[in-house]
Amino acid sequence: MRAGVLHQHNVLWPASKGPYLDASSSDRLFGHASLLVELLEPHSAARIVLSTSWVVKYGCHGAVRRLPFELRTRVIGATFHSQMNRAEFESAYRDMQVWEDVFRR
């Protein structure tokens, strides 16, 4: 099981239900978002680049729409975009996806 930054458990993607956590009922999607909002608050210039499978699934705008407002306003892009080779991107380790984005920016 892979944990994320904003929620602690694996997300499942059935088409009929939409994304949900493979977790106990006390956990929820974006359960750690308020902590990230709090940590970023003193850093008004900090911006976010999404590095998530949500962007591959929903596009950058679709992924951003699911974030709390305080995080949405900081997003400047994503490590994946529609002009990229999806299979090549998904086969790369996450840290390499991030480094490639750093070099592009």
C-alpha positions in Angstrom: 0.0 0.0 0.0 1.4 3.4 -0.9 0.7 6.4 1.3 0.4 9.9 0.0 1.0 13.4 1.3 -2.6 14.5 1.7 -4.2 11.2 2.6 -2.6 8.3 4.3 -3.9 5.3 2.3 -4.2 3.9 -1.2 -6.9 5.5 -3.4 -9.1 3.2 -5.5 -10.6 4.4 -8.7 -13.8 2.5 -9.8 -15.6 4.4 -12.6 -19.0 4.0 -11.0 -18.0 5.3 -7.5 -15.2 7.8 -8.1 -12.0 7.9 -6.0 -12.1 6.6 -2.4 -9.7 5.4 0.2 -8.8 1.7 0.7 -8.9 2.4 4.5 -10.9 2.5 7.7 -14.0 4.6 7.9 -12.2 7.1 10.1 -9.8 8.1 7.3 -10.9 10.4 4.4 -9.6 11.7 1.2 -7.4 14.8 1.7 -7.4 14.1 5.5 -4.0 15.8 5.9 -4.8 18.9 3.7 -5.5 21.1 6.7 -2.1 20.4 8.1 -0.4 21.3 4.8 -2.5 24.5 4.7 -1.3 25.4 8.2 2.3 24.7 7.4 2.3 26.8 4.3 0.4 29.7 5.8 3.5 31.7 6.9 5.1 31.1 3.4 2.8 33.2 1.2 5.2 33.0 -1.8 5.3 29.1 -1.7 3.7 27.5 -4.8 2.7 23.9 -5.4 3.5 21.6 -8.4 1.3 18.5 -8.3 3.1 15.2 -8.5 0.2 12.8 -8.3 -1.5 10.1 -10.3 -4.7 12.3 -9.9 -3.3 14.6 -12.7 -2.8 11.7 -15.0 -6.4 10.5 -14.3 -8.2 13.9 -14.1 -5.9 16.4 -15.7 -4.3 19.2 -13.8 -7.5 21.3 -13.6 -9.5 18.3 -12.5 -7.0 17.4 -9.8 -6.8 21.0 -8.6 -10.6 21.2 -8.3 -10.5 18.5 -5.6 -8.1 20.4 -3.4 -9.2 22.8 -0.6 -9.3 26.4 -1.7 -6.2 27.4 0.2 -4.1 24.8 -1.7 -5.8 25.4 -5.1 -4.7 29.0 -5.2 -1.0 27.9 -4.8 -0.9 25.4 -7.6 1.1 26.5 -10.6 1.2 23.2 -12.6 1.9 19.5 -12.4 4.8 17.1 -13.2 2.6 15.5 -15.9 0.9 17.3 -18.8 -1.1 16.1 -21.8 1.8 16.6 -24.2 3.9 14.0 -22.5 4.1 10.3 -23.2 1.9 8.8 -20.5 3.4 5.3 -20.5 6.9 6.8 -20.3 6.0 9.1 -17.5 4.2 6.5 -15.5 7.2 4.1 -15.8 9.6 6.6 -14.3 10.2 6.8 -10.5 8.4 9.7 -8.8 11.7 11.4 -8.0 12.7 11.4 -11.6 9.3 12.8 -12.6 9.9 15.6 -10.2 13.5 16.3 -11.4 12.4 16.4 -15.0 9.8 19.0 -14.1 12.4 21.0 -12.2 14.6 21.1 -15.3 11.6 22.0 -17.5 10.7 24.9 -15.3 
